[in-house]
């Protein structure tokens, strides 16, 4: 029999890490074992709600899907999380459409993120890309057997990267850019000679 996953510990950690700290922070909710369309399940779904400043403007909601793994996280787990994010976005689109049919308009902002949590993250093309540049999916590690368990963000190595030579970069060759006058090569320490 394997070791039980630290679902309660992760749930408690989310509640502590995202608890309301300022006047605009309204609430945080966490639900376990949320079933998505197509049979997919996320271990945890957390939702943070922030009120509009001064009661004017849109309120914001941040939903986070959490997948907790007993073993290493790899490219397949990251790919699976992107699938779950797509399913959740389709659910949200249904909610918006139903509201519009009733004559309602949204007065909120909604963002969605995925989190893959494992004892270790295996290097791979997708895990490395997400660890360095992902904003939609985050990778986390936890120390199995630690007391208390720590959940830490995983980032890939910071070795110098080449220009992205991928199909997407070739398709987006007309992106507009503006010179800022400050590239990374222009950021030498002030005391450098």
C-alpha positions as CSV (number, residue, x, y, z in Angstrom):
1,X,0.0,0.0,0.0
2,X,1.4,3.4,-1.0
3,X,1.7,6.5,1.0
4,X,-1.3,8.8,1.1
5,X,-1.1,12.0,-0.9
6,X,-0.9,15.1,1.3
7,X,-4.2,16.6,-0.1
8,X,-5.3,18.0,3.3
9,X,-1.8,19.6,3.8
10,X,-2.0,21.2,0.3
11,X,-5.5,22.4,1.0
12,X,-4.5,23.9,4.3
13,X,-1.4,25.5,2.7
14,X,-3.5,27.1,-0.1
15,X,-5.9,28.5,2.5
16,X,-2.9,30.0,4.5
17,X,-1.0,31.2,1.5
18,X,-4.0,33.0,-0.1
19,X,-5.9,34.0,2.9
20,X,-7.4,37.5,2.7
21,X,-4.7,40.0,3.8
22,X,-6.0,43.4,2.7
23,X,-9.3,45.3,2.5
24,X,-10.0,44.2,-1.1
25,X,-9.4,40.5,-0.4
26,X,-12.8,38.9,0.1
27,X,-12.4,35.2,0.4
28,X,-10.7,32.0,-0.6
29,X,-12.5,28.7,-1.1
30,X,-11.0,25.2,-1.7
31,X,-12.8,22.2,-2.9
32,X,-11.5,18.6,-3.1
33,X,-11.9,16.1,-5.9
34,X,-13.7,18.2,-8.5
35,X,-14.9,16.2,-11.5
36,X,-14.6,17.9,-14.9
37,X,-16.4,17.0,-18.1
38,X,-14.9,13.9,-19.9
39,X,-14.1,12.2,-16.6
40,X,-11.1,14.3,-15.7
41,X,-10.7,15.1,-12.0
42,X,-8.6,17.7,-10.2
43,X,-7.5,17.1,-6.7
44,X,-8.2,20.6,-5.6
45,X,-9.9,23.7,-7.0
46,X,-9.2,27.0,-5.2
47,X,-11.0,30.2,-6.0
48,X,-9.8,33.6,-4.7
49,X,-12.2,36.5,-4.7
50,X,-11.1,40.2,-4.6
51,X,-13.6,43.0,-4.4
52,X,-13.4,46.0,-6.6
53,X,-11.5,49.0,-5.1
54,X,-14.1,51.4,-3.6
55,X,-16.9,49.1,-4.8
56,X,-16.4,50.5,-8.4
57,X,-15.2,48.4,-11.3
58,X,-15.1,44.7,-11.8
59,X,-14.4,42.2,-9.0
60,X,-11.8,39.6,-9.7
61,X,-11.8,35.9,-9.3
62,X,-8.8,33.6,-9.7
63,X,-9.5,29.9,-10.1
64,X,-6.6,27.4,-9.6
65,X,-6.7,23.8,-10.6
66,X,-4.4,21.6,-8.5
67,X,-3.1,18.1,-9.4
68,X,-1.2,16.3,-6.7
69,X,1.0,13.4,-7.8
70,X,2.7,10.7,-5.7
71,X,5.6,10.4,-8.1
72,X,7.6,12.5,-10.6
73,X,5.7,15.1,-12.7
74,X,6.6,14.9,-16.4
75,X,5.5,16.3,-19.8
76,X,2.4,14.2,-19.8
77,X,1.2,15.6,-16.5
78,X,1.7,19.2,-17.8
79,X,-0.1,18.4,-21.0
80,X,-3.0,16.9,-19.0
81,X,-3.2,20.1,-17.0
82,X,-3.5,22.2,-20.2
83,X,-6.4,19.9,-21.2
84,X,-8.1,20.4,-17.8
85,X,-7.7,24.2,-18.2
86,X,-9.4,24.0,-21.6
87,X,-12.3,22.0,-20.1
88,X,-12.7,24.5,-17.3
89,X,-12.6,27.4,-19.7
90,X,-15.5,25.8,-21.7
91,X,-17.5,25.5,-18.4
92,X,-16.9,29.2,-17.7
93,X,-18.0,30.0,-21.3
94,X,-21.3,28.1,-20.6
95,X,-21.8,30.2,-17.4
96,X,-21.2,33.4,-19.4
97,X,-23.6,32.4,-22.2
98,X,-26.4,31.4,-19.8
99,X,-26.0,34.8,-18.1
100,X,-26.2,36.6,-21.4
101,X,-29.3,34.7,-22.4
102,X,-30.9,36.0,-19.2
103,X,-29.9,39.5,-20.0
104,X,-27.0,39.8,-17.6
105,X,-23.5,41.2,-18.3
106,X,-20.5,40.2,-16.3
107,X,-19.1,42.6,-13.8
108,X,-16.0,40.7,-12.9
109,X,-12.7,39.5,-14.2
110,X,-11.8,35.9,-14.2
111,X,-8.5,34.2,-14.6
112,X,-7.5,30.5,-14.5
113,X,-4.3,28.7,-13.7
114,X,-3.2,25.1,-13.3
115,X,-0.7,23.7,-10.8
116,X,1.0,20.4,-10.9
117,X,2.5,19.3,-7.6
118,X,4.9,16.4,-7.2
119,X,7.9,15.3,-5.1
120,X,10.1,15.9,-8.1
121,X,9.8,17.3,-11.7
122,X,11.4,15.3,-14.5
123,X,13.2,17.4,-17.1
124,X,11.5,17.4,-20.5
125,X,10.7,19.8,-23.3
126,X,7.3,20.8,-21.9
127,X,8.2,20.8,-18.2
128,X,11.4,22.9,-18.9
129,X,9.4,25.4,-21.0
130,X,6.6,25.7,-18.5
131,X,9.1,26.0,-15.6
132,X,11.0,28.8,-17.3
133,X,8.2,30.7,-19.1
134,X,4.8,29.3,-18.2
135,X,2.3,31.6,-16.6
136,X,-0.8,29.4,-17.1
137,X,0.6,26.2,-15.5
138,X,3.0,26.2,-12.5
139,X,5.1,23.3,-11.3
140,X,5.5,22.7,-7.5
141,X,7.5,20.2,-5.5
142,X,6.8,18.9,-2.0
143,X,9.0,17.0,0.4
144,X,7.3,13.6,1.0
145,X,7.9,12.6,4.6
146,X,8.6,16.2,5.8
147,X,6.8,17.5,8.8
148,X,5.4,20.0,8.1
149,X,5.3,19.4,4.3
150,X,6.7,22.4,2.3
151,X,5.3,23.2,-1.1
152,X,7.9,25.0,-3.3
153,X,7.7,26.5,-6.8
154,X,9.8,24.5,-9.3
155,X,11.9,26.4,-11.8
156,X,14.1,24.9,-14.5
157,X,17.8,25.9,-14.8
158,X,18.7,29.4,-15.8
159,X,21.2,28.6,-18.4
160,X,21.4,31.1,-21.3
161,X,18.7,30.3,-23.9
162,X,18.9,30.8,-27.6
163,X,16.3,32.7,-29.6
164,X,13.2,30.5,-29.9
165,X,13.5,28.6,-33.1
166,X,10.1,27.0,-33.2
167,X,7.0,27.0,-35.4
168,X,5.2,29.6,-33.4
169,X,8.0,32.1,-33.6
170,X,8.0,31.6,-37.4
171,X,4.2,32.1,-37.6
172,X,4.4,35.3,-35.5
173,X,7.1,37.0,-37.5
174,X,5.0,40.2,-37.8
175,X,4.7,41.0,-34.1
176,X,5.3,44.7,-33.4
177,X,8.1,45.6,-31.0
178,X,9.3,48.9,-29.6
179,X,12.9,49.7,-28.6
180,X,13.1,50.3,-24.8
181,X,16.8,51.1,-24.7
182,X,17.4,48.6,-22.0
183,X,18.3,45.1,-23.1
184,X,19.8,42.5,-20.8
185,X,23.2,43.3,-22.1
186,X,22.6,46.9,-20.9
187,X,22.0,46.0,-17.3
188,X,25.6,45.6,-16.0
189,X,26.1,46.4,-12.3
190,X,26.7,50.1,-11.6
191,X,30.2,49.5,-10.1
192,X,31.4,47.5,-13.1
193,X,34.3,49.1,-15.0
